[in-house]
Amino acid sequence: MRGIHSSARIADAECLKLDKTCVIVQSEGVTAQHAFPAGPRARDGFILRMSMAGDWEVEVQDRCALTILAVRSGSCAVQRGETTIQAEPGNLVVIHGTAPYRVFADSARPRAAAVETYLIGPGQQCLGPAARPVTETLRHGVRSWGNARDGADQLLVCTFTTTSAITDLICEGRALCLIEDAALWNWVELLHLEAERQGPVQSLVLDRLLDILALQVLQQMPGAGMVPGAKPGISAAVGAMWSDPAEPWSVALLAGIAAMSRSAFSAAFHEAMGMPPVGYLTRLRLALAWDALQNTNSPLGQIAREVGYSSSFALSAAIRRVYSASPSEIRMLRRNG
């Protein structure tokens, strides 16, 4: 079953879609903060200053739900499946889902005869060449690790073991997302600075900063804002659903917001989002309901009204149909997690 980590707000974004890769170069916010329940904050989030030199490669099999990788200097490439993106200084790479991926030295560099390959598994345990444990031997101080203390490739790695239903909806279908937004870099540098420090409450400080960075990054994602390659009216309709999910939206109303005919809107929406407008609205409402059940003690009837269902019975039936779990079972996940 799904885990819970953080909520997000959504922004319009000007994007270029490459397969399952999204490259975001600029954004202007369309907020929908009132549509989100207050999510739980990070607990013992993982942050690492990574310093690499030469021809290196890291295979990541840590099964974390969300990773944000920031390139501070040098460069690297990130590959998942058949999708590869190049990241330069100032870029952030969002990696969603638990499937394995590779991070390696700039693919444009001449390849060495022997590549130093490392494997990172669950719990951030690392094996080096010849499968020897190197978690501690490559440590260079507080939250710092790599094959060189002052390597040319300097990365900041932030991982989250679980995500919220809303986060998963935002990131759905995007194996990798490259973000180029200078406004985010202040948070990256602050995290890097704080990661060097130790203290009795430093883990709490880092958790809060990780929360902020995740929210700032997720609001740049196109999952509920400007949809890559879509007509502007589609983004307006999606933004309306996010701004007021309880509104009794119909295809006619949403088509009016998009300034399109119903048939043209339905076809364009399905092409951009991979599902019909009503199907997407249902996914949005149920994601909000899931997070509210996890993050609040609100009665089911109140949650139903807030996300657009006529009664607690109607919401409960929809939750059971999609998640194969009852609302009470979803709430038990929080108590047992």
C-alpha positions as CSV (number, residue, x, y, z in Angstrom):
1,M,0.0,0.0,0.0
2,R,0.9,3.6,-0.4
3,G,3.0,5.5,2.1
4,I,2.7,9.1,3.1
5,H,5.2,11.8,3.3
6,S,4.4,15.3,2.1
7,S,1.8,17.4,0.4
8,A,2.3,20.0,-2.3
9,R,0.9,22.9,-4.1
10,I,0.8,23.1,-7.9
11,A,2.2,25.6,-10.3
12,D,1.8,26.3,-14.0
13,A,5.1,25.4,-15.8
14,E,6.5,25.8,-19.3
15,C,7.7,22.3,-20.1
16,L,9.2,20.2,-22.8
17,K,8.3,16.5,-22.6
18,L,10.8,13.9,-23.7
19,D,9.3,10.4,-23.4
20,K,8.9,10.0,-19.6
21,T,11.3,12.9,-19.0
22,C,10.2,16.4,-18.2
23,V,12.5,19.4,-18.5
24,I,11.2,22.4,-16.7
25,V,12.8,25.8,-17.5
26,Q,10.4,28.3,-16.0
27,S,7.4,28.5,-13.8
28,E,4.6,30.8,-12.7
29,G,2.5,29.6,-9.7
30,V,-1.2,28.8,-9.7
31,T,-1.7,28.0,-6.1
32,A,-4.2,25.5,-4.7
33,Q,-3.1,25.4,-1.1
34,H,-6.6,25.1,0.4
35,A,-7.1,21.9,-1.6
36,F,-4.4,20.1,0.4
37,P,-4.6,18.5,3.8
38,A,-1.8,19.3,6.3
39,G,0.7,16.5,5.6
40,P,3.0,14.9,8.0
41,R,6.5,16.2,8.0
42,A,9.7,14.4,7.2
43,R,11.1,12.1,9.8
44,D,14.8,11.1,9.6
45,G,15.0,12.2,5.9
46,F,18.2,11.2,4.2
47,I,20.6,13.8,2.9
48,L,24.1,13.3,1.5
49,R,26.8,15.5,0.1
50,M,28.3,13.3,-2.7
51,S,31.8,14.0,-4.1
52,M,32.9,12.0,-7.1
53,A,35.9,12.1,-9.4
54,G,37.0,10.2,-12.5
55,D,34.8,7.8,-14.4
56,W,32.2,6.7,-11.9
57,E,28.8,5.0,-11.8
58,V,26.3,4.5,-9.0
59,E,23.5,1.9,-9.3
60,V,20.7,3.0,-6.9
61,Q,18.4,0.3,-5.6
62,D,17.4,1.9,-2.3
63,R,13.7,1.6,-3.0
64,C,13.0,5.2,-1.9
65,A,9.8,6.7,-3.2
66,L,11.3,10.1,-4.1
67,T,14.8,11.4,-4.7
68,I,15.9,15.0,-5.4
69,L,19.4,15.2,-6.8
70,A,21.0,18.6,-7.1
71,V,24.2,19.2,-9.1
72,R,26.4,21.8,-7.3
73,S,29.5,21.4,-9.6
74,G,30.7,19.2,-12.4
75,S,28.0,17.2,-14.1
76,C,26.4,13.8,-14.3
77,A,23.8,11.8,-16.1
78,V,20.8,10.0,-14.7
79,Q,19.3,6.9,-16.3
80,R,16.2,4.9,-15.6
81,G,15.1,2.3,-18.1
82,E,15.6,3.7,-21.5
83,T,15.5,7.3,-20.4
84,T,18.7,9.3,-19.8
85,I,19.0,13.0,-18.9
86,Q,22.1,15.1,-18.5
87,A,22.4,17.4,-15.4
88,E,24.6,20.4,-15.2
89,P,25.4,22.8,-12.3
90,G,22.3,24.4,-11.0
91,N,20.0,21.6,-12.2
92,L,17.8,19.4,-10.0
93,V,16.7,15.9,-11.0
94,V,13.5,14.5,-9.5
95,I,13.4,10.7,-9.4
96,H,10.0,9.4,-8.5
97,G,9.2,5.7,-7.7
98,T,11.1,2.8,-6.2
99,A,12.5,1.4,-9.5
100,P,16.3,1.3,-9.8
101,Y,18.2,4.0,-11.6
102,R,21.8,4.9,-12.4
103,V,23.8,8.1,-11.8
104,F,27.1,8.3,-13.6
105,A,29.8,10.6,-14.8
106,D,29.0,12.9,-17.7
107,S,28.3,10.7,-20.7
108,A,30.0,13.2,-22.9
109,R,33.4,12.7,-21.2
110,P,35.8,10.1,-22.7
111,R,35.2,6.8,-21.0
112,A,38.0,5.3,-18.9
113,A,39.1,1.7,-19.4
114,A,37.8,0.8,-15.9
115,V,34.7,2.5,-14.4
116,E,34.4,2.6,-10.6
117,T,30.9,1.1,-10.0
118,Y,29.0,1.4,-6.8
119,L,25.7,-0.2,-5.7
120,I,23.5,1.6,-3.1
121,G,20.8,-0.7,-1.6
122,P,18.1,-0.3,1.1
123,G,19.1,1.7,4.1
124,Q,21.7,3.5,1.9
125,Q,24.2,0.7,2.4
126,C,26.8,0.8,-0.4
127,L,29.0,-1.8,-2.1
128,G,32.0,-0.9,-4.2
129,P,34.0,-2.8,-6.9
130,A,34.3,-6.5,-6.1
131,A,31.2,-6.1,-4.0
132,R,33.2,-4.8,-1.0
133,P,31.3,-2.7,1.6
134,V,32.3,1.0,1.2
135,T,29.6,2.8,3.2
136,E,32.1,3.8,5.9
137,T,35.4,3.7,4.0
138,L,34.2,6.4,1.5
139,R,32.8,8.6,4.2
140,H,34.5,12.1,4.4
141,G,32.8,13.6,7.4
142,V,29.3,14.6,8.4
143,R,26.8,13.4,5.7
144,S,29.6,13.4,3.1
145,W,30.5,10.5,0.9
146,G,32.2,9.7,-2.4
147,N,35.3,8.3,-4.1
148,A,37.2,11.7,-3.7
149,R,37.0,14.3,-0.9
150,D,37.1,17.2,-3.3
151,G,35.9,15.5,-6.5
152,A,34.9,17.5,-9.6
153,D,31.4,16.2,-9.4
154,Q,29.6,17.6,-6.4
155,L,26.0,16.5,-5.8
156,L,23.5,16.9,-3.0
157,V,21.2,13.9,-2.7
158,C,17.9,14.0,-0.8
159,T,15.7,10.9,-0.5
160,F,12.3,10.3,0.9
161,T,11.2,6.7,1.8
162,T,7.5,7.4,1.3
163,T,5.3,10.0,-0.5
164,S,1.8,11.3,-0.3
165,A,-1.0,10.3,-2.7
166,I,-0.9,13.8,-4.1
167,T,2.8,13.7,-4.7
168,D,2.4,10.4,-6.6
169,L,-0.4,11.9,-8.7
170,I,1.8,14.9,-9.5
171,C,4.7,12.8,-10.5
172,E,2.8,10.0,-12.2
173,G,4.2,8.9,-15.6
174,R,7.4,10.9,-15.2
175,A,10.3,8.6,-14.5
176,L,12.7,11.6,-14.3
177,C,12.2,15.3,-14.3
178,L,15.0,17.9,-14.8
179,I,14.3,21.2,-13.2
180,E,16.2,24.4,-14.1
181,D,15.0,27.0,-11.7
182,A,17.5,29.3,-10.0
183,A,14.9,30.3,-7.4
184,L,15.2,26.8,-5.8
185,W,19.0,27.0,-5.4
186,N,18.9,29.1,-2.2
187,W,17.2,26.1,-0.5
188,V,19.8,23.7,-2.0
189,E,22.7,25.8,-0.6
190,L,21.0,26.1,2.8
191,L,20.5,22.4,2.9
192,H,24.1,21.8,1.9
193,L,25.3,24.1,4.7
194,E,23.1,22.6,7.3
195,A,24.1,19.1,6.3
196,E,27.7,19.8,7.5
197,R,26.5,20.5,11.0
198,Q,25.9,18.3,13.9
199,G,23.8,18.8,17.0
200,P,21.0,17.3,19.2
201,V,18.2,18.7,17.0
202,Q,20.0,18.9,13.6
203,S,18.1,16.0,12.2
204,L,14.9,18.0,12.9
205,V,16.3,21.0,11.2
206,L,17.2,19.0,8.1
207,D,13.8,17.3,8.0
208,R,12.1,20.7,7.9
209,L,14.4,22.0,5.2
210,L,13.8,18.8,3.2
211,D,10.1,19.4,3.6
212,I,10.4,22.9,2.2
213,L,12.7,21.8,-0.7
214,A,10.3,19.0,-1.6
215,L,7.3,21.4,-1.7
216,Q,9.2,23.9,-3.7
217,V,10.3,21.3,-6.2
218,L,6.9,19.6,-6.5
219,Q,5.1,22.8,-7.2
220,Q,7.3,23.1,-10.3
221,M,6.1,19.7,-11.6
222,P,3.7,19.7,-14.5
223,G,1.4,17.0,-13.0
224,A,-1.4,19.5,-12.1
225,G,-0.2,22.7,-13.7
226,M,0.9,23.5,-17.3
227,V,0.8,20.1,-19.0
228,P,3.7,19.5,-21.4
229,G,2.6,20.0,-25.0
230,A,-1.0,20.6,-24.1
231,K,-3.2,23.5,-25.2
232,P,-3.3,26.4,-22.6
233,G,-7.0,25.7,-22.0
234,I,-6.2,22.2,-20.6
235,S,-3.9,23.7,-18.0
236,A,-6.7,26.2,-17.0
237,A,-9.1,23.4,-16.6
238,V,-6.7,21.2,-14.5
239,G,-5.9,24.3,-12.4
240,A,-9.6,24.8,-11.7
241,M,-10.0,21.3,-10.5
242,W,-7.0,21.6,-8.2
243,S,-8.2,25.0,-6.9
244,D,-11.7,23.7,-5.9
245,P,-12.0,19.9,-6.0
246,A,-15.3,20.0,-4.2
247,E,-16.9,21.9,-7.1
248,P,-19.4,19.7,-9.0
249,W,-17.3,19.9,-12.1
250,S,-18.8,18.6,-15.4
251,V,-17.2,18.2,-18.8
252,A,-19.3,21.2,-20.0
253,L,-18.0,23.5,-17.2
254,L,-14.4,22.5,-17.7
255,A,-14.7,22.9,-21.4
256,G,-16.0,26.4,-20.8
257,I,-13.0,27.2,-18.7
258,A,-10.8,25.8,-21.4
259,A,-12.7,27.9,-24.1
260,M,-13.2,24.7,-26.1
261,S,-16.1,22.6,-27.3
262,R,-16.9,19.6,-25.2
263,S,-15.7,17.1,-27.8
264,A,-12.5,19.0,-28.5
265,F,-11.8,19.5,-24.8
266,S,-12.4,15.8,-24.0
267,A,-10.1,14.7,-26.8
268,A,-7.3,17.2,-25.9
269,F,-7.5,16.4,-22.2
270,H,-7.3,12.7,-22.7
271,E,-4.3,13.2,-25.0
272,A,-2.5,15.4,-22.5
273,M,-3.4,13.6,-19.2
274,G,-3.8,10.0,-20.3
275,M,-7.3,9.8,-19.0
276,P,-10.7,11.5,-19.4
277,P,-11.5,14.7,-17.4
278,V,-13.9,12.9,-15.0
279,G,-11.4,10.1,-14.5
280,Y,-8.6,12.6,-13.6
281,L,-11.0,14.5,-11.2
282,T,-11.8,11.2,-9.5
283,R,-8.1,10.5,-9.1
284,L,-7.5,14.0,-7.6
285,R,-10.3,13.7,-5.2
286,L,-9.4,10.3,-4.0
287,A,-5.7,11.3,-3.6
288,L,-6.8,14.2,-1.4
289,A,-9.1,12.0,0.6
290,W,-6.3,9.4,1.1
291,D,-4.0,12.1,2.4
292,A,-6.7,13.6,4.7
293,L,-7.3,10.2,6.2
294,Q,-3.6,9.7,6.8
295,N,-2.9,13.2,8.1
296,T,-6.0,14.4,10.0
297,N,-8.6,13.2,12.4
298,S,-11.4,14.8,10.4
299,P,-14.7,12.7,10.2
300,L,-15.2,10.9,6.9
301,G,-18.3,12.9,6.2
302,Q,-16.3,16.1,6.4
303,I,-13.6,14.8,4.2
304,A,-16.2,13.7,1.7
305,R,-17.7,17.2,1.5
306,E,-14.2,18.8,1.1
307,V,-13.2,16.6,-1.8
308,G,-16.5,16.6,-3.7
309,Y,-18.4,13.5,-2.6
310,S,-22.1,13.7,-1.6
311,S,-21.7,11.5,1.5
312,S,-19.3,9.4,3.5
313,F,-20.9,6.3,2.0
314,A,-20.1,7.5,-1.5
315,L,-16.5,8.3,-0.7
316,S,-16.0,5.0,1.2
317,A,-17.3,3.1,-1.8
318,A,-15.0,4.9,-4.2
319,I,-12.0,4.4,-1.9
320,R,-12.7,0.7,-1.6
321,R,-13.1,0.4,-5.4
322,V,-9.8,2.1,-6.2
323,Y,-7.5,1.2,-3.2
324,S,-9.1,-2.1,-2.1
325,A,-9.1,-0.8,1.4
326,S,-11.6,0.9,3.7
327,P,-11.1,4.4,5.1
328,S,-10.5,2.9,8.6
329,E,-7.8,0.6,7.2
330,I,-6.1,3.6,5.6
331,R,-6.1,5.4,8.9
332,M,-4.6,2.3,10.6
333,L,-1.6,2.6,8.2
334,R,-0.8,5.9,10.0
335,R,-1.0,4.4,13.4
336,N,1.0,1.4,12.5
337,G,3.6,3.2,10.4
